[in-house]
Amino acid sequence: MEREKCREKVWQAYRGVGQFAAAYDGMMANSSLLGRLAMRWVWGISDEGYRRFLRQAFAGIPKGFAGRMLEIPVGTGVLSLPVYRSLPQADILCMDYSETMLAAARQRADGMGLANVSFLQGDVGQLPSPEGQFDLVLSLNGFHVFPDKPRAYLETRRVLKGGGIFCGCMYVRGESRGRDFFVQNFCERKGYFSPPYETKESLEKRLREGYEEVSISLVGSFAGFVCKK
């Protein structure tokens, strides 16, 4: 019951965010004045740090990737869809729980002419895909949001082929008391984040239990990860 209440709170929060996609995109892409201020003063990430954050977020996607990819959640696609321009041979499915976020992502993809990208509303805890369907699963800023994290880890691994790549980034606690305080007292209350959160150490331990190869890097309070099943 508590998990369902949390799921509903998250859905409501991101339904609202999707209705103001332009402001959200400015924050996520570090392209607006408010976004740059938040990135620097809230998250402690400079412009150069943000570029490193992007590099670590997408580090697991091989150059010229041409397989099947799942992105969960896609949000508005402000970070990932520009990257997909360089992957015309890939078959990419983008999922999100919020219909308003998906609508914004679809509109962006249409404007970019991304014919190899499709969209589906869905729950990471119940992925509507057979076992071993994808060569790569990407999750950008998703696991600090998902209400049922154990199920999300199981499902993302289940749909990945043997030898496939699981990669992305997430917030981890324990790197800054100030940022942890902000997450607990703002992000959680608004429904943007859902506890419990990994630390860098707990994330590495969890991923090593499910994957053959694991690499983790940090930019501020965000961990980038690349795993091979």
C-alpha positions as CSV (number, residue, x, y, z in Angstrom):
1,M,0.0,0.0,0.0
2,E,2.8,2.4,0.9
3,R,4.6,1.6,-2.3
4,E,1.4,2.3,-4.3
5,K,1.0,5.7,-2.6
6,C,4.6,6.5,-3.5
7,R,4.1,5.4,-7.1
8,E,1.0,7.7,-7.3
9,K,3.0,10.6,-5.8
10,V,5.8,10.1,-8.4
11,W,3.3,9.9,-11.2
12,Q,1.6,13.1,-10.2
13,A,4.9,14.9,-9.8
14,Y,6.2,14.0,-13.3
15,R,2.8,14.5,-14.9
16,G,3.1,18.1,-13.7
17,V,6.7,18.3,-14.8
18,G,5.8,17.1,-18.3
19,Q,3.3,20.0,-18.6
20,F,6.2,22.4,-18.2
21,A,8.7,20.6,-20.3
22,A,10.5,23.7,-21.5
23,A,11.5,24.7,-18.0
24,Y,12.4,21.1,-17.1
25,D,14.6,20.8,-20.2
26,G,16.5,24.0,-19.3
27,M,17.2,22.5,-15.9
28,M,18.3,19.1,-17.2
29,A,20.3,20.3,-20.1
30,N,22.0,23.1,-18.0
31,S,20.9,25.5,-20.7
32,S,18.8,28.0,-18.8
33,L,20.0,30.5,-16.2
34,L,18.0,28.8,-13.6
35,G,19.3,25.4,-14.7
36,R,22.9,26.6,-14.5
37,L,22.4,28.1,-11.1
38,A,20.7,25.0,-9.8
39,M,23.4,22.7,-11.2
40,R,26.2,24.8,-9.6
41,W,24.6,25.8,-6.2
42,V,22.3,22.9,-5.5
43,W,24.3,20.0,-7.1
44,G,27.8,21.5,-6.9
45,I,28.5,20.8,-10.6
46,S,30.2,23.4,-12.7
47,D,29.8,23.7,-16.5
48,E,32.9,21.4,-17.0
49,G,31.5,19.1,-14.3
50,Y,28.2,18.9,-16.3
51,R,30.1,17.9,-19.4
52,R,31.7,15.2,-17.4
53,F,28.3,14.2,-16.1
54,L,27.0,13.7,-19.7
55,R,30.1,11.7,-20.7
56,Q,29.6,9.3,-17.8
57,A,25.9,9.1,-18.3
58,F,26.4,7.8,-21.9
59,A,29.7,6.1,-21.5
60,G,28.2,2.6,-21.9
61,I,26.8,3.2,-25.4
62,P,29.4,1.9,-27.9
63,K,30.2,4.1,-30.9
64,G,28.1,3.2,-33.8
65,F,25.8,1.0,-31.7
66,A,23.4,-0.8,-34.0
67,G,21.5,-3.2,-31.7
68,R,18.3,-3.1,-29.8
69,M,18.2,-0.5,-26.9
70,L,15.7,0.2,-24.2
71,E,15.8,3.6,-22.4
72,I,13.8,3.7,-19.1
73,P,12.8,6.4,-18.2
74,V,13.2,8.7,-21.2
75,G,11.6,11.8,-19.6
76,T,11.3,14.5,-22.2
77,G,14.3,13.0,-24.1
78,V,16.2,16.3,-23.7
79,L,19.5,14.4,-22.9
80,S,19.2,11.2,-24.9
81,L,17.5,12.0,-28.1
82,P,20.3,14.2,-29.4
83,V,22.7,11.2,-28.8
84,Y,20.4,9.0,-30.9
85,R,21.1,11.1,-34.0
86,S,24.5,9.4,-34.1
87,L,22.9,5.9,-33.9
88,P,20.8,5.6,-37.1
89,Q,21.1,1.8,-37.2
90,A,20.0,1.2,-33.6
91,D,16.5,0.1,-32.8
92,I,15.5,2.2,-29.8
93,L,12.5,1.8,-27.5
94,C,11.9,4.7,-25.0
95,M,9.6,4.1,-22.1
96,D,8.3,6.3,-19.3
97,Y,5.6,6.1,-16.7
98,S,4.4,9.7,-17.3
99,E,2.3,10.3,-20.4
100,T,3.1,14.0,-20.4
101,M,6.8,13.3,-20.4
102,L,6.4,10.8,-23.2
103,A,4.3,13.3,-25.2
104,A,7.2,15.9,-25.0
105,A,9.7,13.2,-26.0
106,R,7.6,12.1,-29.0
107,Q,7.3,15.7,-30.1
108,R,11.1,16.2,-29.8
109,A,11.8,13.0,-31.7
110,D,9.4,13.9,-34.5
111,G,11.1,17.3,-34.8
112,M,14.5,15.6,-35.1
113,G,13.3,13.1,-37.6
114,L,14.3,10.1,-35.5
115,A,12.6,7.3,-37.4
116,N,14.4,4.5,-35.5
117,V,13.0,5.5,-32.1
118,S,9.7,4.4,-30.7
119,F,7.8,5.2,-27.5
120,L,5.7,3.3,-25.0
121,Q,4.2,4.1,-21.7
122,G,5.2,1.6,-19.1
123,D,6.4,0.7,-15.6
124,V,10.0,-0.4,-15.1
125,G,8.7,-2.9,-12.5
126,Q,6.6,-4.6,-15.1
127,L,8.4,-4.3,-18.4
128,P,6.3,-5.7,-21.3
129,S,9.2,-7.3,-23.0
130,P,10.4,-10.9,-23.3
131,E,13.5,-12.0,-21.5
132,G,16.8,-11.1,-23.2
133,Q,15.2,-8.8,-25.8
134,F,17.7,-5.9,-25.6
135,D,21.4,-5.5,-26.3
136,L,21.6,-2.4,-24.1
137,V,19.4,-0.9,-21.4
138,L,20.0,2.8,-20.5
139,S,18.6,4.4,-17.4
140,L,19.4,8.1,-16.9
141,N,18.4,9.5,-13.5
142,G,15.8,6.8,-13.0
143,F,16.8,4.6,-10.1
144,H,16.6,7.5,-7.5
145,V,13.0,7.9,-8.7
146,F,11.6,4.4,-9.0
147,P,9.5,3.5,-6.0
148,D,10.2,-0.3,-6.3
149,K,14.0,-0.3,-6.8
150,P,14.6,-4.1,-6.3
151,R,12.0,-4.9,-8.9
152,A,13.5,-2.3,-11.3
153,Y,16.9,-3.9,-11.0
154,L,15.5,-7.3,-11.7
155,E,13.4,-6.2,-14.7
156,T,16.2,-4.2,-16.4
157,R,18.5,-7.3,-16.0
158,R,15.8,-9.7,-17.2
159,V,15.2,-8.0,-20.5
160,L,18.9,-7.7,-21.2
161,K,20.7,-10.3,-23.4
162,G,23.7,-12.2,-22.1
163,G,26.7,-10.1,-22.8
164,G,24.5,-7.0,-23.0
165,I,25.2,-3.6,-21.4
166,F,23.3,-1.9,-18.6
167,C,24.4,1.7,-18.1
168,G,23.3,5.2,-17.1
169,C,23.5,7.4,-14.0
170,M,21.7,8.0,-10.7
171,Y,21.9,10.1,-7.6
172,V,23.7,8.4,-4.7
173,R,23.7,9.6,-1.1
174,G,26.6,10.1,1.2
175,E,28.7,12.3,-1.1
176,S,27.5,15.7,0.3
177,R,25.4,16.4,3.4
178,G,24.0,19.5,1.8
179,R,22.8,17.7,-1.3
180,D,21.4,14.8,0.7
181,F,19.5,17.4,2.8
182,F,18.1,19.0,-0.3
183,V,17.0,15.6,-1.7
184,Q,15.3,14.6,1.6
185,N,13.6,17.9,2.2
186,F,12.7,19.0,-1.3
187,C,12.9,16.2,-3.9
188,E,11.3,13.6,-1.8
189,R,8.5,15.8,-0.6
190,K,7.7,16.9,-4.1
191,G,7.7,13.3,-5.4
192,Y,10.7,13.8,-7.7
193,F,12.8,11.3,-5.8
194,S,11.9,8.1,-3.8
195,P,14.0,6.6,-1.0
196,P,15.9,4.5,-0.2
197,Y,19.0,5.6,-2.2
198,E,22.2,3.8,-3.0
199,T,25.6,4.9,-1.9
200,K,28.5,4.5,-4.3
201,E,29.5,1.5,-2.3
202,S,26.1,-0.2,-2.1
203,L,25.5,0.5,-5.8
204,E,28.8,-1.2,-6.7
205,K,28.0,-4.2,-4.5
206,R,24.5,-4.6,-5.9
207,L,25.6,-4.3,-9.5
208,R,28.5,-6.8,-9.0
209,E,25.9,-9.3,-7.7
210,G,24.1,-9.2,-11.1
211,Y,26.7,-8.4,-13.7
212,E,30.0,-9.8,-14.8
213,E,31.8,-6.5,-15.4
214,V,31.0,-3.3,-13.5
215,S,32.5,0.2,-13.7
216,I,31.3,3.2,-11.6
217,S,32.4,6.9,-11.7
218,L,31.2,9.9,-9.8
219,V,30.4,13.5,-10.7
220,G,29.2,15.3,-7.5
221,S,26.4,13.2,-6.1
222,F,25.7,11.4,-9.4
223,A,27.1,7.9,-10.1
224,G,27.6,6.8,-13.7
225,F,27.7,3.0,-14.2
226,V,28.5,0.6,-17.1
227,C,27.8,-3.1,-16.5
228,K,28.1,-6.1,-18.8
229,K,25.8,-9.1,-18.1
